[in-house]
């Protein structure tokens, strides 16, 4: 995914490994922004909380 595809507020689907608090039935997340250390990690809002995840672990939700 290109860094130019994401805009703040974009609806995403989390496809990566489960993390503490992850519910496999709820994959919806909201894009909050890029991490300042590079383009490999992004900030998402998942179930109301910010979380840093790998860019490779998300997809834009087409629904």
Buried (B, 14 or more C-beta within 10 A) or exposed (E): EEEEEBEEEBEBBBEEEEEEEBEEEEBBBBBBEBBEEEEEBBBBBBEEEEBEBEBEBBEEBEE
